[in-house]
Amino acid sequence: MAELVLLATAVGLLGLAFWLTAGSDDDNGGGGLMQPVLVPVPVRRRG
């Protein structure tokens, strides 16, 4: 019985680690770090 609990815990930890690392991309796909967005700033030129 202890082996079954140990196996389930190991599989659960591996699955959790994979799940946390799989969504950490920075391509603005909804997870992980987001790229900064450049916002145009209007400039008034006197001349």
mmCIF entry with sequence, helices, sheets and N, C-alpha, C, O atoms, coordinates in Angstrom:
data_MODEL
# 
_entry.id   MODEL 
# 
_entity.id                         1 
_entity.type                       polymer 
_entity.pdbx_number_of_molecules   1 
# 
_entity_poly.entity_id                      1 
_entity_poly.type                           'polypeptide(L)' 
_entity_poly.nstd_linkage                   no 
_entity_poly.nstd_monomer                   no 
_entity_poly.pdbx_seq_one_letter_code       MAELVLLATAVGLLGLAFWLTAGSDDDNGGGGLMQPVLVPVPVRRRG 
_entity_poly.pdbx_seq_one_letter_code_can   MAELVLLATAVGLLGLAFWLTAGSDDDNGGGGLMQPVLVPVPVRRRG 
_entity_poly.pdbx_strand_id                 A 
# 
loop_
_entity_poly_seq.entity_id 
_entity_poly_seq.num 
_entity_poly_seq.mon_id 
_entity_poly_seq.hetero 
1 1  MET n 
1 2  ALA n 
1 3  GLU n 
1 4  LEU n 
1 5  VAL n 
1 6  LEU n 
1 7  LEU n 
1 8  ALA n 
1 9  THR n 
1 10 ALA n 
1 11 VAL n 
1 12 GLY n 
1 13 LEU n 
1 14 LEU n 
1 15 GLY n 
1 16 LEU n 
1 17 ALA n 
1 18 PHE n 
1 19 TRP n 
1 20 LEU n 
1 21 THR n 
1 22 ALA n 
1 23 GLY n 
1 24 SER n 
1 25 ASP n 
1 26 ASP n 
1 27 ASP n 
1 28 ASN n 
1 29 GLY n 
1 30 GLY n 
1 31 GLY n 
1 32 GLY n 
1 33 LEU n 
1 34 MET n 
1 35 GLN n 
1 36 PRO n 
1 37 VAL n 
1 38 LEU n 
1 39 VAL n 
1 40 PRO n 
1 41 VAL n 
1 42 PRO n 
1 43 VAL n 
1 44 ARG n 
1 45 ARG n 
1 46 ARG n 
1 47 GLY n 
# 
_struct_asym.id          A 
_struct_asym.entity_id   1 
# 
_struct_conf.conf_type_id            HELX_P 
_struct_conf.id                      HELX_P1 
_struct_conf.pdbx_PDB_helix_id       AA1 
_struct_conf.beg_label_comp_id       ALA 
_struct_conf.beg_label_asym_id       A 
_struct_conf.beg_label_seq_id        2 
_struct_conf.pdbx_beg_PDB_ins_code   ? 
_struct_conf.end_label_comp_id       ALA 
_struct_conf.end_label_asym_id       A 
_struct_conf.end_label_seq_id        22 
_struct_conf.pdbx_end_PDB_ins_code   ? 
_struct_conf.beg_auth_comp_id        ALA 
_struct_conf.beg_auth_asym_id        A 
_struct_conf.beg_auth_seq_id         2 
_struct_conf.end_auth_comp_id        ALA 
_struct_conf.end_auth_asym_id        A 
_struct_conf.end_auth_seq_id         22 
_struct_conf.pdbx_PDB_helix_class    1 
_struct_conf.details                 ? 
_struct_conf.pdbx_PDB_helix_length   21 
# 
_struct_conf_type.id          HELX_P 
_struct_conf_type.criteria    ? 
_struct_conf_type.reference   ? 
# 
loop_
_atom_site.group_PDB 
_atom_site.id 
_atom_site.type_symbol 
_atom_site.label_atom_id 
_atom_site.label_alt_id 
_atom_site.label_comp_id 
_atom_site.label_asym_id 
_atom_site.label_entity_id 
_atom_site.label_seq_id 
_atom_site.pdbx_PDB_ins_code 
_atom_site.Cartn_x 
_atom_site.Cartn_y 
_atom_site.Cartn_z 
_atom_site.occupancy 
_atom_site.B_iso_or_equiv 
_atom_site.pdbx_formal_charge 
_atom_site.auth_seq_id 
_atom_site.auth_comp_id 
_atom_site.auth_asym_id 
_atom_site.auth_atom_id 
_atom_site.pdbx_PDB_model_num 
ATOM 1   N N  . MET A 1 1  ? 0.819  -1.199 0.000   1.00 0.00 ? 1  MET A N  1 
ATOM 2   C CA . MET A 1 1  ? 0.000  0.000  0.000   1.00 0.00 ? 1  MET A CA 1 
ATOM 3   C C  . MET A 1 1  ? 0.862  1.261  0.000   1.00 0.00 ? 1  MET A C  1 
ATOM 4   O O  . MET A 1 1  ? 0.524  2.247  -0.655  1.00 0.00 ? 1  MET A O  1 
ATOM 5   N N  . ALA A 1 2  ? 1.969  1.230  0.730   1.00 0.00 ? 2  ALA A N  1 
ATOM 6   C CA . ALA A 1 2  ? 2.856  2.390  0.774   1.00 0.00 ? 2  ALA A CA 1 
ATOM 7   C C  . ALA A 1 2  ? 3.481  2.648  -0.592  1.00 0.00 ? 2  ALA A C  1 
ATOM 8   O O  . ALA A 1 2  ? 3.712  3.798  -0.967  1.00 0.00 ? 2  ALA A O  1 
ATOM 9   N N  . GLU A 1 3  ? 3.756  1.571  -1.337  1.00 0.00 ? 3  GLU A N  1 
ATOM 10  C CA . GLU A 1 3  ? 4.327  1.745  -2.666  1.00 0.00 ? 3  GLU A CA 1 
ATOM 11  C C  . GLU A 1 3  ? 3.345  2.437  -3.600  1.00 0.00 ? 3  GLU A C  1 
ATOM 12  O O  . GLU A 1 3  ? 3.746  3.261  -4.423  1.00 0.00 ? 3  GLU A O  1 
ATOM 13  N N  . LEU A 1 4  ? 2.075  2.112  -3.482  1.00 0.00 ? 4  LEU A N  1 
ATOM 14  C CA . LEU A 1 4  ? 1.056  2.726  -4.323  1.00 0.00 ? 4  LEU A CA 1 
ATOM 15  C C  . LEU A 1 4  ? 0.931  4.217  -4.030  1.00 0.00 ? 4  LEU A C  1 
ATOM 16  O O  . LEU A 1 4  ? 0.805  5.028  -4.947  1.00 0.00 ? 4  LEU A O  1 
ATOM 17  N N  . VAL A 1 5  ? 0.967  4.573  -2.753  1.00 0.00 ? 5  VAL A N  1 
ATOM 18  C CA . VAL A 1 5  ? 0.894  5.982  -2.370  1.00 0.00 ? 5  VAL A CA 1 
ATOM 19  C C  . VAL A 1 5  ? 2.134  6.727  -2.852  1.00 0.00 ? 5  VAL A C  1 
ATOM 20  O O  . VAL A 1 5  ? 2.027  7.852  -3.340  1.00 0.00 ? 5  VAL A O  1 
ATOM 21  N N  . LEU A 1 6  ? 3.300  6.117  -2.724  1.00 0.00 ? 6  LEU A N  1 
ATOM 22  C CA . LEU A 1 6  ? 4.540  6.738  -3.184  1.00 0.00 ? 6  LEU A CA 1 
ATOM 23  C C  . LEU A 1 6  ? 4.534  6.922  -4.698  1.00 0.00 ? 6  LEU A C  1 
ATOM 24  O O  . LEU A 1 6  ? 4.961  7.962  -5.200  1.00 0.00 ? 6  LEU A O  1 
ATOM 25  N N  . LEU A 1 7  ? 4.053  5.918  -5.425  1.00 0.00 ? 7  LEU A N  1 
ATOM 26  C CA . LEU A 1 7  ? 3.971  6.010  -6.878  1.00 0.00 ? 7  LEU A CA 1 
ATOM 27  C C  . LEU A 1 7  ? 2.992  7.105  -7.301  1.00 0.00 ? 7  LEU A C  1 
ATOM 28  O O  . LEU A 1 7  ? 3.284  7.877  -8.214  1.00 0.00 ? 7  LEU A O  1 
ATOM 29  N N  . ALA A 1 8  ? 1.853  7.174  -6.656  1.00 0.00 ? 8  ALA A N  1 
ATOM 30  C CA . ALA A 1 8  ? 0.862  8.208  -6.985  1.00 0.00 ? 8  ALA A CA 1 
ATOM 31  C C  . ALA A 1 8  ? 1.406  9.602  -6.686  1.00 0.00 ? 8  ALA A C  1 
ATOM 32  O O  . ALA A 1 8  ? 1.163  10.540 -7.445  1.00 0.00 ? 8  ALA A O  1 
ATOM 33  N N  . THR A 1 9  ? 2.135  9.739  -5.595  1.00 0.00 ? 9  THR A N  1 
ATOM 34  C CA . THR A 1 9  ? 2.729  11.033 -5.251  1.00 0.00 ? 9  THR A CA 1 
ATOM 35  C C  . THR A 1 9  ? 3.788  11.432 -6.279  1.00 0.00 ? 9  THR A C  1 
ATOM 36  O O  . THR A 1 9  ? 3.840  12.588 -6.698  1.00 0.00 ? 9  THR A O  1 
ATOM 37  N N  . ALA A 1 10 ? 4.624  10.489 -6.682  1.00 0.00 ? 10 ALA A N  1 
ATOM 38  C CA . ALA A 1 10 ? 5.669  10.782 -7.667  1.00 0.00 ? 10 ALA A CA 1 
ATOM 39  C C  . ALA A 1 10 ? 5.059  11.168 -9.010  1.00 0.00 ? 10 ALA A C  1 
ATOM 40  O O  . ALA A 1 10 ? 5.500  12.131 -9.637  1.00 0.00 ? 10 ALA A O  1 
ATOM 41  N N  . VAL A 1 11 ? 4.062  10.434 -9.450  1.00 0.00 ? 11 VAL A N  1 
ATOM 42  C CA . VAL A 1 11 ? 3.405  10.749 -10.727 1.00 0.00 ? 11 VAL A CA 1 
ATOM 43  C C  . VAL A 1 11 ? 2.710  12.101 -10.633 1.00 0.00 ? 11 VAL A C  1 
ATOM 44  O O  . VAL A 1 11 ? 2.747  12.883 -11.584 1.00 0.00 ? 11 VAL A O  1 
ATOM 45  N N  . GLY A 1 12 ? 2.081  12.383 -9.506  1.00 0.00 ? 12 GLY A N  1 
ATOM 46  C CA . GLY A 1 12 ? 1.419  13.671 -9.327  1.00 0.00 ? 12 GLY A CA 1 
ATOM 47  C C  . GLY A 1 12 ? 2.399  14.830 -9.341  1.00 0.00 ? 12 GLY A C  1 
ATOM 48  O O  . GLY A 1 12 ? 2.118  15.869 -9.938  1.00 0.00 ? 12 GLY A O  1 
ATOM 49  N N  . LEU A 1 13 ? 3.541  14.669 -8.695  1.00 0.00 ? 13 LEU A N  1 
ATOM 50  C CA . LEU A 1 13 ? 4.542  15.736 -8.692  1.00 0.00 ? 13 LEU A CA 1 
ATOM 51  C C  . LEU A 1 13 ? 5.140  15.953 -10.079 1.00 0.00 ? 13 LEU A C  1 
ATOM 52  O O  . LEU A 1 13 ? 5.374  17.091 -10.485 1.00 0.00 ? 13 LEU A O  1 
ATOM 53  N N  . LEU A 1 14 ? 5.385  14.868 -10.802 1.00 0.00 ? 14 LEU A N  1 
ATOM 54  C CA . LEU A 1 14 ? 5.892  15.005 -12.165 1.00 0.00 ? 14 LEU A CA 1 
ATOM 55  C C  . LEU A 1 14 ? 4.865  15.678 -13.072 1.00 0.00 ? 14 LEU A C  1 
ATOM 56  O O  . LEU A 1 14 ? 5.219  16.517 -13.901 1.00 0.00 ? 14 LEU A O  1 
ATOM 57  N N  . GLY A 1 15 ? 3.614  15.316 -12.917 1.00 0.00 ? 15 GLY A N  1 
ATOM 58  C CA . GLY A 1 15 ? 2.559  15.949 -13.706 1.00 0.00 ? 15 GLY A CA 1 
ATOM 59  C C  . GLY A 1 15 ? 2.407  17.420 -13.374 1.00 0.00 ? 15 GLY A C  1 
ATOM 60  O O  . GLY A 1 15 ? 2.199  18.238 -14.270 1.00 0.00 ? 15 GLY A O  1 
ATOM 61  N N  . LEU A 1 16 ? 2.510  17.768 -12.099 1.00 0.00 ? 16 LEU A N  1 
ATOM 62  C CA . LEU A 1 16 ? 2.423  19.165 -11.689 1.00 0.00 ? 16 LEU A CA 1 
ATOM 63  C C  . LEU A 1 16 ? 3.594  19.972 -12.234 1.00 0.00 ? 16 LEU A C  1 
ATOM 64  O O  . LEU A 1 16 ? 3.410  21.098 -12.697 1.00 0.00 ? 16 LEU A O  1 
ATOM 65  N N  . ALA A 1 17 ? 4.795  19.406 -12.181 1.00 0.00 ? 17 ALA A N  1 
ATOM 66  C CA . ALA A 1 17 ? 5.970  20.100 -12.709 1.00 0.00 ? 17 ALA A CA 1 
ATOM 67  C C  . ALA A 1 17 ? 5.842  20.308 -14.212 1.00 0.00 ? 17 ALA A C  1 
ATOM 68  O O  . ALA A 1 17 ? 6.177  21.380 -14.716 1.00 0.00 ? 17 ALA A O  1 
ATOM 69  N N  . PHE A 1 18 ? 5.365  19.308 -14.928 1.00 0.00 ? 18 PHE A N  1 
ATOM 70  C CA . PHE A 1 18 ? 5.182  19.447 -16.372 1.00 0.00 ? 18 PHE A CA 1 
ATOM 71  C C  . PHE A 1 18 ? 4.126  20.493 -16.689 1.00 0.00 ? 18 PHE A C  1 
ATOM 72  O O  . PHE A 1 18 ? 4.298  21.283 -17.617 1.00 0.00 ? 18 PHE A O  1 
ATOM 73  N N  . TRP A 1 19 ? 3.038  20.510 -15.934 1.00 0.00 ? 19 TRP A N  1 
ATOM 74  C CA . TRP A 1 19 ? 1.951  21.457 -16.169 1.00 0.00 ? 19 TRP A CA 1 
ATOM 75  C C  . TRP A 1 19 ? 2.405  22.895 -15.913 1.00 0.00 ? 19 TRP A C  1 
ATOM 76  O O  . TRP A 1 19 ? 2.008  23.808 -16.636 1.00 0.00 ? 19 TRP A O  1 
ATOM 77  N N  . LEU A 1 20 ? 3.227  23.095 -14.897 1.00 0.00 ? 20 LEU A N  1 
ATOM 78  C CA . LEU A 1 20 ? 3.696  24.438 -14.584 1.00 0.00 ? 20 LEU A CA 1 
ATOM 79  C C  . LEU A 1 20 ? 4.718  24.933 -15.605 1.00 0.00 ? 20 LEU A C  1 
ATOM 80  O O  . LEU A 1 20 ? 4.768  26.130 -15.891 1.00 0.00 ? 20 LEU A O  1 
ATOM 81  N N  . THR A 1 21 ? 5.529  24.039 -16.155 1.00 0.00 ? 21 THR A N  1 
ATOM 82  C CA . THR A 1 21 ? 6.537  24.480 -17.122 1.00 0.00 ? 21 THR A CA 1 
ATOM 83  C C  . THR A 1 21 ? 5.991  24.533 -18.535 1.00 0.00 ? 21 THR A C  1 
ATOM 84  O O  . THR A 1 21 ? 6.565  25.231 -19.371 1.00 0.00 ? 21 THR A O  1 
ATOM 85  N N  . ALA A 1 22 ? 4.921  23.837 -18.840 1.00 0.00 ? 22 ALA A N  1 
ATOM 86  C CA . ALA A 1 22 ? 4.399  23.805 -20.207 1.00 0.00 ? 22 ALA A CA 1 
ATOM 87  C C  . ALA A 1 22 ? 3.770  25.134 -20.592 1.00 0.00 ? 22 ALA A C  1 
ATOM 88  O O  . ALA A 1 22 ? 3.800  25.498 -21.768 1.00 0.00 ? 22 ALA A O  1 
ATOM 89  N N  . GLY A 1 23 ? 3.199  25.876 -19.639 1.00 0.00 ? 23 GLY A N  1 
ATOM 90  C CA . GLY A 1 23 ? 2.511  27.119 -19.968 1.00 0.00 ? 23 GLY A CA 1 
ATOM 91  C C  . GLY A 1 23 ? 3.346  28.354 -19.757 1.00 0.00 ? 23 GLY A C  1 
ATOM 92  O O  . GLY A 1 23 ? 2.790  29.450 -19.690 1.00 0.00 ? 23 GLY A O  1 
ATOM 93  N N  . SER A 1 24 ? 4.647  28.236 -19.650 1.00 0.00 ? 24 SER A N  1 
ATOM 94  C CA . SER A 1 24 ? 5.464  29.403 -19.336 1.00 0.00 ? 24 SER A CA 1 
ATOM 95  C C  . SER A 1 24 ? 6.197  29.925 -20.568 1.00 0.00 ? 24 SER A C  1 
ATOM 96  O O  . SER A 1 24 ? 7.416  30.095 -20.550 1.00 0.00 ? 24 SER A O  1 
ATOM 97  N N  . ASP A 1 25 ? 5.444  30.176 -21.636 1.00 0.00 ? 25 ASP A N  1 
ATOM 98  C CA . ASP A 1 25 ? 6.046  30.777 -22.815 1.00 0.00 ? 25 ASP A CA 1 
ATOM 99  C C  . ASP A 1 25 ? 5.722  32.268 -22.835 1.00 0.00 ? 25 ASP A C  1 
ATOM 100 O O  . ASP A 1 25 ? 4.777  32.708 -22.181 1.00 0.00 ? 25 ASP A O  1 
ATOM 101 N N  . ASP A 1 26 ? 6.498  33.038 -23.578 1.00 0.00 ? 26 ASP A N  1 
ATOM 102 C CA . ASP A 1 26 ? 6.271  34.481 -23.586 1.00 0.00 ? 26 ASP A CA 1 
ATOM 103 C C  . ASP A 1 26 ? 5.916  34.954 -24.994 1.00 0.00 ? 26 ASP A C  1 
ATOM 104 O O  . ASP A 1 26 ? 6.476  35.934 -25.484 1.00 0.00 ? 26 ASP A O  1 
ATOM 105 N N  . ASP A 1 27 ? 4.986  34.257 -25.639 1.00 0.00 ? 27 ASP A N  1 
ATOM 106 C CA . ASP A 1 27 ? 4.549  34.633 -26.976 1.00 0.00 ? 27 ASP A CA 1 
ATOM 107 C C  . ASP A 1 27 ? 3.150  35.245 -26.952 1.00 0.00 ? 27 ASP A C  1 
ATOM 108 O O  . ASP A 1 27 ? 2.435  35.202 -27.953 1.00 0.00 ? 27 ASP A O  1 
ATOM 109 N N  . ASN A 1 28 ? 2.764  35.808 -25.821 1.00 0.00 ? 28 ASN A N  1 
ATOM 110 C CA . ASN A 1 28 ? 1.437  36.402 -25.626 1.00 0.00 ? 28 ASN A CA 1 
ATOM 111 C C  . ASN A 1 28 ? 0.330  35.378 -25.879 1.00 0.00 ? 28 ASN A C  1 
ATOM 112 O O  . ASN A 1 28 ? -0.758 35.737 -26.329 1.00 0.00 ? 28 ASN A O  1 
ATOM 113 N N  . GLY A 1 29 ? 0.599  34.132 -25.596 1.00 0.00 ? 29 GLY A N  1 
ATOM 114 C CA . GLY A 1 29 ? -0.386 33.088 -25.781 1.00 0.00 ? 29 GLY A CA 1 
ATOM 115 C C  . GLY A 1 29 ? -1.280 32.901 -24.574 1.00 0.00 ? 29 GLY A C  1 
ATOM 116 O O  . GLY A 1 29 ? -2.050 31.941 -24.542 1.00 0.00 ? 29 GLY A O  1 
ATOM 117 N N  . GLY A 1 30 ? -1.219 33.750 -23.603 1.00 0.00 ? 30 GLY A N  1 
ATOM 118 C CA . GLY A 1 30 ? -2.108 33.677 -22.466 1.00 0.00 ? 30 GLY A CA 1 
ATOM 119 C C  . GLY A 1 30 ? -1.445 33.193 -21.197 1.00 0.00 ? 30 GLY A C  1 
ATOM 120 O O  . GLY A 1 30 ? -2.091 33.171 -20.149 1.00 0.00 ? 30 GLY A O  1 
ATOM 121 N N  . GLY A 1 31 ? -0.194 32.806 -21.245 1.00 0.00 ? 31 GLY A N  1 
ATOM 122 C CA . GLY A 1 31 ? 0.459  32.340 -20.035 1.00 0.00 ? 31 GLY A CA 1 
ATOM 123 C C  . GLY A 1 31 ? 1.894  32.802 -19.977 1.00 0.00 ? 31 GLY A C  1 
ATOM 124 O O  . GLY A 1 31 ? 2.480  33.160 -20.999 1.00 0.00 ? 31 GLY A O  1 
ATOM 125 N N  . GLY A 1 32 ? 2.449  32.795 -18.812 1.00 0.00 ? 32 GLY A N  1 
ATOM 126 C CA . GLY A 1 32 ? 3.846  33.170 -18.665 1.00 0.00 ? 32 GLY A CA 1 
ATOM 127 C C  . GLY A 1 32 ? 4.056  34.669 -18.754 1.00 0.00 ? 32 GLY A C  1 
ATOM 128 O O  . GLY A 1 32 ? 3.136  35.451 -18.515 1.00 0.00 ? 32 GLY A O  1 
ATOM 129 N N  . LEU A 1 33 ? 5.265  35.060 -19.098 1.00 0.00 ? 33 LEU A N  1 
ATOM 130 C CA . LEU A 1 33 ? 5.606  36.471 -19.202 1.00 0.00 ? 33 LEU A CA 1 
ATOM 131 C C  . LEU A 1 33 ? 5.039  37.052 -20.489 1.00 0.00 ? 33 LEU A C  1 
ATOM 132 O O  . LEU A 1 33 ? 5.012  36.389 -21.525 1.00 0.00 ? 33 LEU A O  1 
ATOM 133 N N  . MET A 1 34 ? 4.592  38.287 -20.408 1.00 0.00 ? 34 MET A N  1 
ATOM 134 C CA . MET A 1 34 ? 4.013  38.942 -21.567 1.00 0.00 ? 34 MET A CA 1 
ATOM 135 C C  . MET A 1 34 ? 5.006  39.949 -22.142 1.00 0.00 ? 34 MET A C  1 
ATOM 136 O O  . MET A 1 34 ? 5.757  40.585 -21.401 1.00 0.00 ? 34 MET A O  1 
ATOM 137 N N  . GLN A 1 35 ? 5.004  40.086 -23.451 1.00 0.00 ? 35 GLN A N  1 
ATOM 138 C CA . GLN A 1 35 ? 5.849  41.065 -24.113 1.00 0.00 ? 35 GLN A CA 1 
ATOM 139 C C  . GLN A 1 35 ? 5.256  42.459 -23.913 1.00 0.00 ? 35 GLN A C  1 
ATOM 140 O O  . GLN A 1 35 ? 4.035  42.614 -23.899 1.00 0.00 ? 35 GLN A O  1 
ATOM 141 N N  . PRO A 1 36 ? 6.107  43.470 -23.757 1.00 0.00 ? 36 PRO A N  1 
ATOM 142 C CA . PRO A 1 36 ? 5.573  44.823 -23.614 1.00 0.00 ? 36 PRO A CA 1 
ATOM 143 C C  . PRO A 1 36 ? 4.930  45.311 -24.910 1.00 0.00 ? 36 PRO A C  1 
ATOM 144 O O  . PRO A 1 36 ? 5.365  44.957 -26.005 1.00 0.00 ? 36 PRO A O  1 
ATOM 145 N N  . VAL A 1 37 ? 3.903  46.119 -24.769 1.00 0.00 ? 37 VAL A N  1 
ATOM 146 C CA . VAL A 1 37 ? 3.198  46.664 -25.924 1.00 0.00 ? 37 VAL A CA 1 
ATOM 147 C C  . VAL A 1 37 ? 3.636  48.105 -26.115 1.00 0.00 ? 37 VAL A C  1 
ATOM 148 O O  . VAL A 1 37 ? 3.610  48.902 -25.178 1.00 0.00 ? 37 VAL A O  1 
ATOM 149 N N  . LEU A 1 38 ? 4.042  48.434 -27.343 1.00 0.00 ? 38 LEU A N  1 
ATOM 150 C CA . LEU A 1 38 ? 4.461  49.797 -27.651 1.00 0.00 ? 38 LEU A CA 1 
ATOM 151 C C  . LEU A 1 38 ? 3.233  50.612 -28.051 1.00 0.00 ? 38 LEU A C  1 
ATOM 152 O O  . LEU A 1 38 ? 2.481  50.232 -28.949 1.00 0.00 ? 38 LEU A O  1 
ATOM 153 N N  . VAL A 1 39 ? 3.046  51.735 -27.369 1.00 0.00 ? 39 VAL A N  1 
ATOM 154 C CA . VAL A 1 39 ? 1.902  52.601 -27.630 1.00 0.00 ? 39 VAL A CA 1 
ATOM 155 C C  . VAL A 1 39 ? 2.417  53.867 -28.301 1.00 0.00 ? 39 VAL A C  1 
ATOM 156 O O  . VAL A 1 39 ? 3.313  54.521 -27.768 1.00 0.00 ? 39 VAL A O  1 
ATOM 157 N N  . PRO A 1 40 ? 1.865  54.228 -29.472 1.00 0.00 ? 40 PRO A N  1 
ATOM 158 C CA . PRO A 1 40 ? 2.330  55.443 -30.133 1.00 0.00 ? 40 PRO A CA 1 
ATOM 159 C C  . PRO A 1 40 ? 1.949  56.690 -29.332 1.00 0.00 ? 40 PRO A C  1 
ATOM 160 O O  . PRO A 1 40 ? 0.834  56.799 -28.820 1.00 0.00 ? 40 PRO A O  1 
ATOM 161 N N  . VAL A 1 41 ? 2.891  57.621 -29.235 1.00 0.00 ? 41 VAL A N  1 
ATOM 162 C CA . VAL A 1 41 ? 2.670  58.863 -28.503 1.00 0.00 ? 41 VAL A CA 1 
ATOM 163 C C  . VAL A 1 41 ? 2.662  60.006 -29.516 1.00 0.00 ? 41 VAL A C  1 
ATOM 164 O O  . VAL A 1 41 ? 3.643  60.191 -30.236 1.00 0.00 ? 41 VAL A O  1 
ATOM 165 N N  . PRO A 1 42 ? 1.575  60.775 -29.587 1.00 0.00 ? 42 PRO A N  1 
ATOM 166 C CA . PRO A 1 42 ? 1.530  61.881 -30.542 1.00 0.00 ? 42 PRO A CA 1 
ATOM 167 C C  . PRO A 1 42 ? 2.521  62.984 -30.159 1.00 0.00 ? 42 PRO A C  1 
ATOM 168 O O  . PRO A 1 42 ? 2.663  63.331 -28.986 1.00 0.00 ? 42 PRO A O  1 
ATOM 169 N N  . VAL A 1 43 ? 3.202  63.525 -31.170 1.00 0.00 ? 43 VAL A N  1 
ATOM 170 C CA . VAL A 1 43 ? 4.201  64.579 -30.944 1.00 0.00 ? 43 VAL A CA 1 
ATOM 171 C C  . VAL A 1 43 ? 3.791  65.788 -31.753 1.00 0.00 ? 43 VAL A C  1 
ATOM 172 O O  . VAL A 1 43 ? 3.559  65.689 -32.958 1.00 0.00 ? 43 VAL A O  1 
ATOM 173 N N  . ARG A 1 44 ? 3.702  66.933 -31.094 1.00 0.00 ? 44 ARG A N  1 
ATOM 174 C CA . ARG A 1 44 ? 3.367  68.184 -31.788 1.00 0.00 ? 44 ARG A CA 1 
ATOM 175 C C  . ARG A 1 44 ? 4.655  68.884 -32.182 1.00 0.00 ? 44 ARG A C  1 
ATOM 176 O O  . ARG A 1 44 ? 5.526  69.146 -31.352 1.00 0.00 ? 44 ARG A O  1 
ATOM 177 N N  . ARG A 1 45 ? 4.749  69.176 -33.458 1.00 0.00 ? 45 ARG A N  1 
ATOM 178 C CA . ARG A 1 45 ? 5.945  69.883 -33.949 1.00 0.00 ? 45 ARG A CA 1 
ATOM 179 C C  . ARG A 1 45 ? 5.547  71.302 -34.329 1.00 0.00 ? 45 ARG A C  1 
ATOM 180 O O  . ARG A 1 45 ? 4.594  71.520 -35.077 1.00 0.00 ? 45 ARG A O  1 
ATOM 181 N N  . ARG A 1 46 ? 6.287  72.248 -33.804 1.00 0.00 ? 46 ARG A N  1 
ATOM 182 C CA . ARG A 1 46 ? 6.042  73.648 -34.137 1.00 0.00 ? 46 ARG A CA 1 
ATOM 183 C C  . ARG A 1 46 ? 6.889  74.021 -35.339 1.00 0.00 ? 46 ARG A C  1 
ATOM 184 O O  . ARG A 1 46 ? 8.094  73.769 -35.369 1.00 0.00 ? 46 ARG A O  1 
ATOM 185 N N  . GLY A 1 47 ? 6.258  74.614 -36.310 1.00 0.00 ? 47 GLY A N  1 
ATOM 186 C CA . GLY A 1 47 ? 7.074  74.985 -37.439 1.00 0.00 ? 47 GLY A CA 1 
ATOM 187 C C  . GLY A 1 47 ? 6.343  75.703 -38.430 1.00 0.00 ? 47 GLY A C  1 
ATOM 188 O O  . GLY A 1 47 ? 6.906  76.088 -39.454 1.00 0.00 ? 47 GLY A O  1 
# 
